[in-house]
Amino acid sequence: MFRSLLYTFILTIACFNVNAQMDHWLTPGEMQQLPLYGLTRGNSAATTSSVLPPSSNVRTIGEWEEIQGVVVAWISYSGMLREIIRNARLECKVYVVCSNSQTVINDLQNNNIDTSNVVFVVTPFNSVWSRDYGPWSVYTNDVDSLLTIDWIYNRVRPNDDAVSVAIANAINSPLYQTTSAPWNLVNTGGNFMTDGFGTAFSSNLILTDNLPSAGYGGTQNASGIDTIVKHFMGINRYIRFPTLPYDAIHHIDMHLKLLNEETLLVGQYPPGVADGPQIEANLQYILANYNSVYGTPYKVIRMPMPDDNGTYPNTSGRYFTYTNSSFINKTLIFPLYNIPADTIALRIYKDALPGYNVVGINSLASIGSLGALHCITKELGTADPLLISHQQLPNSTDTINNYTVDARIQHRSGIANATLYFRTDTLQPWQSVSMSTLSSQINYWASAIPAQTIGTRIYYYIEAQSNSGKHQVRPISAPTGYWYFDITGVTGIVTSEIPANKLEIAFPNPSKGITCIPISLAQNCNVVVGLYDETGRLLFPIQNGNLSKGKHKLFMNTESIASGIYLIKMSIGTQNYIQKIAIRF
């Protein structure tokens, strides 16, 4: 009875005005409510399906896969929401969470936006940040049944936390909620990226949010979190890295985006500015320790993090970011700020995503609240997926042998046929060749492009049809979009100067988590590197063993080290190389 009264009190405070904008971060009032919210949060879980994990293996979709709809919440930033709806409704249904559908219809019609592909979900909610509290789409057995996953939202916003129930009902999808122990998981959508094949990325915010002391009802440590995301979302490898000093909400979508299974779009500040050093250290840690699902290093595309009238987040500037973008089938929307760097971001996206309709939307209204377009949109996977996954062919020097193209192709009814299209001139028609199944690998199909001469650029895409008649292409923007690779000349022998032994500048400095320590070696040798206090006492070793000649990147994690000034020392024989590094909480 006491808990019921507490919950009623919290619900009344949190929701007394559904049309009042809620900040992206915890408001002072919400922080005061947290101690009570953790005690009562379980009563708010409108469980319509299961709080146990799915019985089948599941796969969480990548954002670039086909979707049936996108969710937005009509409460603030109406100018941004209008443009999202204007573009998204041409690609899929738009599910508008709102308190009064006629108000939204009037607004859209007054702005010449057709509502014929817009669905209104009238349900209580608190804020615009649908990415963070919205549902997640997973498929049983890779491509079978669509399920909806709902986490505990890391805010004191019980109506937002229940929106996934309304969306699951609207699309007629079974709902699975991580709301009850031992499967209770707190998370936020802006801090979760996945490659669609079992790898996910988050900042360490997910660890702190699931501590009992956080107040959201979480009780999980890192191992418990890994177990839950494996069973509910098919995540087998959860890569986590330190939060950034100047990103107050610690959502990775503010500086990182997966463009496909193997490509990371990474925000880049000028050297030494704001969160730049920690972003770079985190990236180098990923590249040094993890490969893509294809077993090859991740590709990296740098995206500028622009200044705000000459200022950056470390000098009171707003957190301008272009990585906070959203795939909506063949369209990608990204934030604009009415600054010259907008054109650079547009070019980078168009170069990286041939054939996509790349649309910039002014996001100055929301960016002061630490959020842009990705933060206020949430994709809903198609109910009938035809999966095509292919690793783009690299450039080649081979002018004799054909170029094999293989792809993982799946549909629940089976694949009737698959076709490879290619050409060497964008003004010429596509040539086609049938693909065949590979006996050595289930669900894999292959064909080949004939050998070409040096200087040729080859464009290609893949098309497949299921036994049930479902049709799909990859890239999803084909035939306007495509992959390509070049036939280059034989590369000459490149000689480089033998580097001197050098302990290069570690970053970030000050350090607060993963720190990268670059070193250069003039020869193969035994190298000892460690972190020491100013008295010369070794705190922990970083490297002790043989390394080959050349450049290396070593890493240490300083999260458990007390604030202060320390020494990094590299020893090679009798030679010592030392630099100072600051560590802060």
C-alpha positions as CSV (number, residue, x, y, z in Angstrom):
1,M,0.0,0.0,0.0
2,F,2.8,2.4,0.9
3,R,4.6,1.7,-2.3
4,S,1.4,2.2,-4.3
5,L,0.9,5.6,-2.7
6,L,4.6,6.5,-3.4
7,Y,4.2,5.6,-7.0
8,T,1.0,7.6,-7.4
9,F,2.8,10.6,-5.9
10,I,5.8,10.2,-8.3
11,L,3.6,9.7,-11.3
12,T,1.6,12.8,-10.5
13,I,4.7,14.9,-10.2
14,A,6.4,13.5,-13.3
15,C,3.3,13.7,-15.5
16,F,1.3,16.7,-14.3
17,N,1.9,18.4,-17.6
18,V,2.5,16.1,-20.5
19,N,3.2,19.0,-22.9
20,A,6.0,20.4,-20.8
21,Q,9.4,19.8,-22.4
22,M,11.6,17.5,-20.4
23,D,15.4,18.0,-20.7
24,H,17.6,15.3,-22.2
25,W,19.5,15.1,-18.9
26,L,18.0,14.5,-15.5
27,T,16.2,17.5,-14.2
28,P,16.8,18.7,-10.6
29,G,13.2,17.6,-9.8
30,E,13.9,14.1,-11.2
31,M,17.1,13.8,-9.1
32,Q,15.0,14.5,-6.0
33,Q,12.5,11.8,-7.0
34,L,15.1,9.1,-7.8
35,P,15.3,7.6,-4.2
36,L,11.6,6.9,-4.3
37,Y,11.4,5.9,-8.0
38,G,13.8,3.0,-7.5
39,L,11.5,1.5,-4.9
40,T,8.4,1.8,-7.0
41,R,9.5,1.6,-10.6
42,G,8.4,-2.0,-11.0
43,N,4.8,-1.1,-10.5
44,S,4.9,1.0,-13.7
45,A,5.8,-1.9,-16.0
46,A,2.7,-2.4,-18.1
47,T,3.7,-5.9,-18.9
48,T,1.6,-7.1,-21.9
49,S,3.9,-10.0,-22.9
50,S,6.9,-11.4,-21.1
51,V,9.5,-10.4,-18.6
52,L,11.5,-13.5,-19.5
53,P,13.8,-13.6,-22.5
54,P,12.7,-15.0,-25.9
55,S,13.0,-18.8,-26.1
56,S,14.6,-18.6,-29.6
57,N,17.9,-17.0,-30.5
58,V,17.5,-13.4,-31.6
59,R,19.3,-10.8,-33.6
60,T,18.9,-7.0,-33.1
61,I,18.7,-5.1,-36.4
62,G,21.4,-2.7,-37.7
63,E,20.0,0.7,-38.3
64,W,20.6,0.5,-42.1
65,E,18.3,-2.5,-42.5
66,E,14.8,-2.2,-43.9
67,I,12.3,-0.7,-41.5
68,Q,8.5,-0.5,-41.5
69,G,8.3,2.7,-39.5
70,V,9.9,5.4,-37.4
71,V,8.7,6.7,-34.1
72,V,8.7,10.4,-33.1
73,A,7.0,12.1,-30.1
74,W,5.1,15.3,-30.7
75,I,5.9,17.5,-27.8
76,S,8.6,20.0,-28.7
77,Y,11.0,21.0,-31.5
78,S,8.0,20.9,-33.9
79,G,9.9,22.5,-36.7
80,M,12.4,19.6,-36.6
81,L,9.6,17.0,-36.2
82,R,7.8,18.4,-39.3
83,E,10.8,17.9,-41.5
84,I,11.5,14.4,-40.2
85,I,7.9,13.5,-40.9
86,R,8.0,15.2,-44.3
87,N,10.9,13.0,-45.4
88,A,10.3,9.8,-43.4
89,R,6.7,9.3,-44.6
90,L,8.0,8.8,-48.2
91,E,10.1,5.8,-46.9
92,C,7.9,4.1,-44.3
93,K,5.1,4.8,-41.8
94,V,5.7,7.5,-39.2
95,Y,4.3,6.6,-35.8
96,V,3.6,9.9,-34.0
97,V,3.2,9.6,-30.2
98,C,1.0,12.4,-29.1
99,S,-1.7,13.5,-26.7
100,N,-4.0,15.0,-29.4
101,S,-3.9,13.7,-32.9
102,Q,-6.0,16.4,-34.4
103,T,-3.5,19.1,-33.2
104,V,-0.7,17.3,-35.0
105,I,-2.8,16.8,-38.2
106,N,-3.7,20.5,-38.3
107,D,0.0,21.5,-37.9
108,L,1.2,19.1,-40.6
109,Q,-1.5,20.1,-43.1
110,N,-0.8,23.8,-42.4
111,N,2.8,23.1,-43.4
112,N,1.9,21.1,-46.6
113,I,2.8,17.7,-45.1
114,D,0.5,14.8,-46.3
115,T,-0.6,12.6,-43.4
116,S,-1.5,9.6,-45.5
117,N,1.4,7.5,-44.2
118,V,1.3,8.8,-40.6
119,V,0.0,6.8,-37.7
120,F,-1.0,8.6,-34.5
121,V,-0.4,6.8,-31.2
122,V,-2.4,8.6,-28.6
123,T,-0.8,7.6,-25.3
124,P,0.7,9.4,-22.2
125,F,4.3,10.3,-22.5
126,N,6.8,12.8,-21.0
127,S,9.4,13.9,-23.6
128,V,10.6,14.1,-27.1
129,W,13.5,11.7,-26.7
130,S,12.0,8.6,-28.4
131,R,15.5,7.2,-29.2
132,D,16.2,6.7,-25.6
133,Y,12.9,5.2,-24.3
134,G,11.7,3.7,-27.5
135,P,11.4,0.0,-28.5
136,W,14.1,-2.2,-30.1
137,S,13.4,-4.6,-32.9
138,V,14.8,-8.1,-32.9
139,Y,14.2,-11.2,-35.0
140,T,14.1,-14.8,-33.9
141,N,16.6,-17.0,-35.7
142,D,18.0,-14.0,-37.6
143,V,15.0,-13.3,-39.9
144,D,12.0,-15.1,-38.6
145,S,9.5,-13.4,-36.3
146,L,9.7,-9.7,-35.3
147,L,9.8,-9.1,-31.5
148,T,10.0,-5.9,-29.6
149,I,12.3,-5.4,-26.6
150,D,11.7,-2.8,-23.9
151,W,14.4,-1.7,-21.4
152,I,14.0,0.2,-18.1
153,Y,14.5,3.9,-19.2
154,N,17.2,5.7,-17.2
155,R,14.9,8.7,-16.4
156,V,12.2,9.4,-13.8
157,R,9.6,9.4,-16.6
158,P,7.2,6.6,-16.2
159,N,5.0,7.6,-19.1
160,D,8.0,7.6,-21.5
161,D,9.0,4.2,-20.0
162,A,5.6,2.8,-21.1
163,V,5.6,4.1,-24.7
164,S,7.2,0.9,-26.0
165,V,4.1,-1.0,-24.9
166,A,1.9,1.2,-27.0
167,I,4.2,0.9,-30.0
168,A,4.4,-2.8,-29.7
169,N,0.6,-2.9,-29.7
170,A,0.4,-0.6,-32.7
171,I,2.6,-2.8,-34.9
172,N,1.2,-6.0,-33.4
173,S,4.5,-7.2,-32.2
174,P,5.2,-9.5,-29.1
175,L,6.7,-7.5,-26.3
176,Y,9.6,-8.6,-24.1
177,Q,10.6,-6.3,-21.2
178,T,13.8,-6.3,-19.1
179,T,11.9,-4.9,-16.2
180,S,12.0,-7.7,-13.5
181,A,14.9,-9.4,-11.7
182,P,16.9,-11.3,-12.6
183,W,16.4,-9.9,-16.1
184,N,16.2,-6.2,-15.1
185,L,18.3,-4.0,-17.4
186,V,18.5,-0.2,-17.4
187,N,19.6,1.4,-20.7
188,T,19.1,4.3,-23.0
189,G,18.9,4.1,-26.8
190,G,21.3,6.9,-27.5
191,N,24.0,4.9,-25.8
192,F,23.6,1.7,-27.8
193,M,24.8,0.9,-31.3
194,T,24.9,-2.5,-32.9
195,D,26.3,-4.0,-36.1
196,G,23.2,-6.3,-36.6
197,F,25.3,-9.4,-36.0
198,G,25.8,-9.6,-32.3
199,T,28.3,-6.7,-31.5
200,A,27.2,-3.7,-29.6
201,F,28.9,-0.5,-28.4
202,S,28.1,1.7,-25.4
203,S,29.8,4.0,-23.1
204,N,30.3,3.0,-19.4
205,L,27.1,4.9,-18.6
206,I,25.4,1.5,-18.9
207,L,27.5,0.2,-16.0
208,T,26.7,3.1,-13.7
209,D,23.0,3.2,-14.6
210,N,22.6,-0.4,-13.5
211,L,24.1,0.1,-10.1
212,P,21.5,-0.1,-7.3
213,S,22.7,3.4,-6.2
214,A,21.7,4.9,-9.5
215,G,18.1,4.7,-8.4
216,Y,16.4,3.2,-11.5
217,G,15.8,-0.3,-10.0
218,G,18.9,-1.8,-11.7
219,T,21.0,-4.5,-9.9
220,Q,23.3,-5.7,-12.7
221,N,27.1,-5.8,-12.9
222,A,28.9,-6.0,-16.2
223,S,28.5,-9.8,-16.4
224,G,24.8,-9.6,-15.7
225,I,24.4,-6.9,-18.3
226,D,26.2,-9.1,-20.9
227,T,23.9,-12.1,-20.0
228,I,20.7,-10.0,-20.4
229,V,21.6,-8.5,-23.8
230,K,22.7,-11.9,-25.1
231,H,19.3,-13.5,-24.3
232,F,17.1,-10.5,-25.1
233,M,19.0,-9.0,-28.0
234,G,21.5,-11.5,-29.3
235,I,24.5,-9.5,-28.3
236,N,27.5,-11.7,-28.0
237,R,30.2,-9.0,-27.8
238,Y,29.4,-5.8,-25.9
239,I,32.2,-3.3,-26.3
240,R,32.2,-0.5,-23.7
241,F,34.5,2.4,-23.2
242,P,34.9,5.4,-20.9
243,T,32.5,8.3,-21.0
244,L,33.6,11.6,-22.4
245,P,34.6,14.6,-20.2
246,Y,32.3,17.2,-21.9
247,D,29.4,15.1,-23.1
248,A,27.1,15.5,-20.1
249,I,24.7,12.7,-21.1
250,H,27.4,10.2,-22.1
251,H,25.5,8.9,-25.2
252,I,27.8,7.5,-27.9
253,D,25.5,8.7,-30.7
254,M,26.8,12.2,-30.0
255,H,30.2,11.1,-31.5
256,L,29.9,7.6,-33.0
257,K,27.8,5.9,-35.7
258,L,27.9,2.6,-37.5
259,L,27.2,3.1,-41.2
260,N,27.3,-0.6,-41.9
261,E,28.6,-3.8,-40.4
262,E,32.3,-2.7,-40.7
263,T,32.3,1.1,-40.9
264,L,32.6,3.5,-38.0
265,L,31.7,7.2,-38.5
266,V,33.7,8.9,-35.7
267,G,33.5,12.5,-34.6
268,Q,36.8,14.4,-34.8
269,Y,37.7,17.6,-33.0
270,P,40.8,19.6,-33.8
271,P,43.9,18.2,-32.0
272,G,43.7,18.4,-28.2
273,V,40.2,20.1,-28.2
274,A,37.3,19.1,-25.9
275,D,36.5,15.4,-26.1
276,G,38.8,14.8,-29.0
277,P,41.6,13.0,-27.1
278,Q,39.3,10.6,-25.3
279,I,37.3,9.9,-28.5
280,E,40.6,9.1,-30.3
281,A,41.8,6.9,-27.4
282,N,38.6,5.0,-27.4
283,L,38.7,4.5,-31.2
284,Q,42.3,3.3,-31.1
285,Y,41.4,0.8,-28.3
286,I,38.6,-0.6,-30.5
287,L,40.9,-0.9,-33.6
288,A,43.6,-2.5,-31.6
289,N,41.4,-5.1,-29.9
290,Y,38.4,-5.9,-32.1
291,N,37.6,-6.8,-35.7
292,S,34.4,-6.4,-37.6
293,V,32.0,-9.3,-38.1
294,Y,33.9,-10.1,-41.2
295,G,37.1,-10.7,-39.3
296,T,38.8,-7.6,-40.7
297,P,39.7,-4.3,-39.0
298,Y,36.9,-1.7,-38.8
299,K,36.9,1.0,-41.5
300,V,36.9,4.5,-40.0
301,I,35.4,7.7,-41.6
302,R,36.2,10.9,-39.7
303,M,33.4,13.4,-39.3
304,P,34.2,16.9,-38.0
305,M,32.8,18.1,-34.7
306,P,32.2,21.7,-35.6
307,D,32.7,24.8,-33.4
308,D,29.8,26.9,-32.1
309,N,30.8,30.4,-33.1
310,G,34.4,29.7,-32.2
311,T,33.7,27.8,-29.0
312,Y,33.6,24.1,-28.2
313,P,32.0,22.1,-25.3
314,N,35.1,22.7,-23.2
315,T,34.7,26.5,-23.6
316,S,30.9,26.7,-23.1
317,G,30.0,25.9,-26.7
318,R,27.1,23.8,-27.6
319,Y,27.8,20.1,-28.5
320,F,27.5,20.4,-32.2
321,T,27.6,17.0,-33.8
322,Y,26.9,15.5,-37.2
323,T,27.0,11.8,-36.2
324,N,23.6,12.1,-34.5
325,S,21.9,11.0,-37.8
326,S,19.2,8.5,-38.6
327,F,18.7,5.9,-41.4
328,I,15.2,5.8,-42.7
329,N,15.4,3.1,-45.4
330,K,16.9,4.9,-48.5
331,T,17.0,8.3,-46.7
332,L,19.5,9.5,-44.2
333,I,18.7,12.6,-42.1
334,F,21.5,14.5,-40.4
335,P,21.6,17.7,-38.3
336,L,22.5,21.1,-39.7
337,Y,23.5,24.2,-37.7
338,N,23.6,26.9,-40.4
339,I,27.4,27.0,-40.4
340,P,29.9,26.4,-43.2
341,A,30.8,22.9,-41.9
342,D,27.3,21.7,-42.8
343,T,28.5,21.3,-46.4
344,I,31.4,19.2,-45.3
345,A,29.2,16.9,-43.4
346,L,26.8,16.6,-46.4
347,R,29.7,15.7,-48.7
348,I,31.1,13.0,-46.3
349,Y,27.7,11.4,-46.0
350,K,27.0,11.4,-49.7
351,D,30.5,9.9,-50.4
352,A,30.0,7.2,-47.8
353,L,26.4,6.4,-48.8
354,P,26.1,6.5,-52.6
355,G,22.5,6.6,-53.8
356,Y,21.0,7.6,-50.5
357,N,18.7,10.6,-50.2
358,V,20.8,12.6,-47.7
359,V,18.7,15.3,-46.1
360,G,20.0,17.9,-43.6
361,I,17.5,19.2,-41.0
362,N,18.2,22.3,-38.9
363,S,18.8,21.1,-35.4
364,L,19.8,24.3,-33.6
365,A,16.5,24.1,-31.6
366,S,17.5,20.9,-29.8
367,I,21.3,20.7,-29.7
368,G,21.4,22.9,-26.6
369,S,19.7,20.1,-24.8
370,L,22.4,17.6,-26.0
371,G,20.4,15.9,-28.7
372,A,19.7,16.1,-32.4
373,L,17.9,13.9,-35.0
374,H,19.0,10.4,-33.8
375,C,17.9,11.3,-30.3
376,I,14.3,12.1,-31.4
377,T,13.7,9.2,-33.8
378,K,13.4,5.4,-33.3
379,E,13.3,2.8,-36.1
380,L,10.9,-0.1,-36.2
381,G,12.2,-3.2,-38.1
382,T,10.1,-4.6,-41.0
383,A,7.9,-7.6,-40.1
384,D,9.2,-9.5,-43.2
385,P,13.0,-9.1,-43.4
386,L,15.1,-10.3,-46.3
387,L,18.7,-10.0,-45.0
388,I,21.6,-9.4,-47.3
389,S,25.0,-8.8,-45.7
390,H,28.1,-8.3,-47.9
391,Q,31.6,-7.0,-47.2
392,Q,32.5,-4.5,-49.9
393,L,35.4,-5.7,-52.1
394,P,38.7,-3.9,-51.6
395,N,40.7,-2.4,-54.4
396,S,42.7,-5.0,-56.4
397,T,45.8,-5.2,-58.5
398,D,44.6,-8.4,-60.1
399,T,43.9,-8.1,-63.9
400,I,43.7,-11.8,-64.6
401,N,41.4,-13.5,-62.1
402,N,37.7,-12.9,-61.7
403,Y,36.5,-11.0,-58.6
404,T,34.4,-13.2,-56.3
405,V,31.4,-11.5,-54.7
406,D,29.7,-13.4,-51.8
407,A,26.9,-12.5,-49.5
408,R,24.9,-13.8,-46.6
409,I,21.3,-13.9,-47.8
410,Q,18.4,-15.1,-45.7
411,H,14.6,-15.1,-45.5
412,R,12.3,-17.2,-43.4
413,S,10.7,-18.8,-46.5
414,G,14.1,-19.4,-48.1
415,I,15.8,-17.7,-51.1
416,A,14.5,-18.4,-54.6
417,N,17.2,-16.6,-56.4
418,A,20.0,-13.9,-56.1
419,T,21.6,-11.8,-58.7
420,L,24.8,-9.8,-58.9
421,Y,24.7,-6.6,-61.0
422,F,27.9,-4.8,-62.1
423,R,29.1,-2.2,-64.6
424,T,32.3,-0.2,-65.2
425,D,30.6,3.0,-66.4
426,T,27.8,4.8,-64.7
427,L,26.4,5.8,-68.0
428,Q,26.1,2.2,-69.2
429,P,23.3,-0.3,-68.3
430,W,23.9,-2.9,-65.5
431,Q,25.1,-6.3,-66.4
432,S,23.7,-9.2,-64.4
433,V,25.0,-12.7,-63.4
434,S,23.2,-15.2,-61.3
435,M,24.5,-16.1,-57.8
436,S,24.7,-19.7,-56.6
437,T,24.6,-21.1,-53.1
438,L,27.8,-22.1,-51.5
439,S,27.9,-25.7,-50.3
440,S,30.5,-24.9,-47.7
441,Q,28.5,-22.2,-45.9
442,I,24.8,-22.1,-45.1
443,N,22.9,-19.1,-46.3
444,Y,25.8,-17.8,-48.4
445,W,25.5,-17.0,-52.2
446,A,28.3,-16.1,-54.6
447,S,29.2,-15.1,-58.1
448,A,32.0,-13.3,-59.9
449,I,32.8,-10.2,-61.8
450,P,35.1,-10.7,-64.8
451,A,38.7,-9.5,-64.5
452,Q,39.2,-5.9,-65.6
453,T,42.2,-3.8,-66.8
454,I,44.2,-1.4,-64.6
455,G,42.4,1.9,-64.0
456,T,38.9,0.4,-64.1
457,R,36.3,1.3,-61.4
458,I,33.8,-1.5,-60.9
459,Y,30.3,-0.7,-59.5
460,Y,28.0,-3.4,-58.2
461,Y,25.0,-4.4,-56.1
462,I,23.1,-7.5,-55.1
463,E,19.4,-8.4,-55.5
464,A,17.6,-11.3,-54.0
465,Q,14.0,-12.7,-54.0
466,S,12.6,-15.1,-51.4
467,N,10.4,-18.1,-52.1
468,S,7.4,-16.1,-50.8
469,G,8.1,-13.3,-53.3
470,K,9.8,-10.8,-51.0
471,H,12.3,-8.7,-52.9
472,Q,15.4,-6.8,-51.5
473,V,18.6,-5.1,-52.7
474,R,21.8,-4.2,-51.0
475,P,22.8,-1.5,-50.7
476,I,19.2,-0.7,-49.9
477,S,19.6,2.4,-52.2
478,A,20.4,0.3,-55.3
479,P,20.4,0.6,-58.2
480,T,21.0,4.3,-57.7
481,G,23.3,3.3,-54.9
482,Y,26.1,0.7,-55.2
483,W,29.4,-0.5,-53.9
484,Y,32.6,0.0,-55.9
485,F,36.3,-0.9,-56.0
486,D,39.2,0.1,-58.2
487,I,41.7,-2.0,-60.2
488,T,45.0,-0.3,-59.5
489,G,48.5,-0.7,-60.8
490,V,51.1,-2.9,-59.0
491,T,52.2,-1.1,-55.9
492,G,55.9,-0.4,-55.7
493,I,58.1,-1.2,-52.7
494,V,57.7,1.5,-50.1
495,T,60.6,2.2,-47.9
496,S,60.3,4.1,-44.7
497,E,62.8,5.6,-42.3
498,I,63.7,3.4,-39.3
499,P,62.1,5.2,-36.4
500,A,64.1,6.1,-33.3
501,N,63.0,4.6,-30.0
502,K,60.4,7.0,-28.7
503,L,57.7,7.3,-26.0
504,E,55.2,9.5,-27.8
505,I,52.6,11.7,-26.1
506,A,49.9,9.7,-24.4
507,F,46.3,10.7,-24.8
508,P,44.0,11.9,-23.4
509,N,45.9,13.8,-20.8
510,P,44.4,14.4,-18.3
511,S,43.2,10.7,-18.3
512,K,40.0,9.3,-17.1
513,G,39.7,5.8,-18.4
514,I,41.1,4.2,-21.6
515,T,44.4,6.0,-22.4
516,C,46.5,5.4,-25.5
517,I,50.3,5.3,-25.3
518,P,51.9,5.4,-28.7
519,I,55.6,4.2,-28.9
520,S,58.1,3.8,-31.8
521,L,60.9,1.2,-31.8
522,A,64.0,1.3,-34.0
523,Q,64.4,-2.5,-33.7
524,N,62.9,-5.7,-32.3
525,C,63.5,-5.5,-28.6
526,N,62.2,-6.2,-25.1
527,V,60.1,-3.3,-23.9
528,V,58.9,-2.6,-20.4
529,V,56.2,0.1,-19.9
530,G,54.5,0.9,-16.6
531,L,52.6,3.6,-14.7
532,Y,54.4,4.9,-11.7
533,D,53.7,7.4,-8.9
534,E,56.0,10.4,-8.5
535,T,58.1,8.5,-5.9
536,G,58.9,5.9,-8.6
537,R,56.6,3.2,-7.2
538,L,55.1,0.9,-10.0
539,L,51.3,1.0,-9.8
540,F,50.7,-1.4,-12.6
541,P,52.5,-2.8,-15.7
542,I,51.4,-1.9,-19.2
543,Q,53.8,-3.9,-21.3
544,N,56.6,-6.3,-20.5
545,G,57.9,-8.4,-23.4
546,N,59.2,-8.4,-27.0
547,L,57.8,-6.0,-29.6
548,S,58.7,-5.7,-33.3
549,K,60.3,-2.7,-34.9
550,G,57.9,0.1,-35.8
551,K,55.0,1.9,-34.3
552,H,52.8,0.4,-31.6
553,K,49.8,1.6,-29.5
554,L,49.6,0.4,-25.9
555,F,46.6,1.0,-23.6
556,M,45.8,1.5,-19.9
557,N,42.6,2.1,-18.0
558,T,42.9,4.7,-15.3
559,E,39.3,4.6,-14.0
560,S,40.4,3.0,-10.7
561,I,43.4,5.3,-10.1
562,A,43.1,8.2,-7.7
563,S,43.4,11.7,-9.1
564,G,46.9,13.1,-9.3
565,I,50.1,13.4,-11.3
566,Y,51.8,10.2,-12.4
567,L,54.7,9.0,-14.6
568,I,54.6,6.7,-17.7
569,K,58.0,5.1,-18.1
570,M,59.3,3.0,-21.0
571,S,62.5,1.0,-20.5
572,I,64.5,-0.5,-23.3
573,G,67.7,-2.1,-22.0
574,T,69.4,0.7,-20.0
575,Q,67.5,3.5,-21.7
576,N,64.5,5.0,-19.9
577,Y,61.8,7.3,-21.5
578,I,59.5,9.1,-19.1
579,Q,56.5,11.5,-19.4
580,K,54.0,12.9,-16.9
581,I,50.3,12.2,-17.1
582,A,47.5,13.6,-15.0
583,I,44.6,11.4,-13.9
584,R,41.3,12.7,-12.7
585,F,38.1,11.3,-11.4
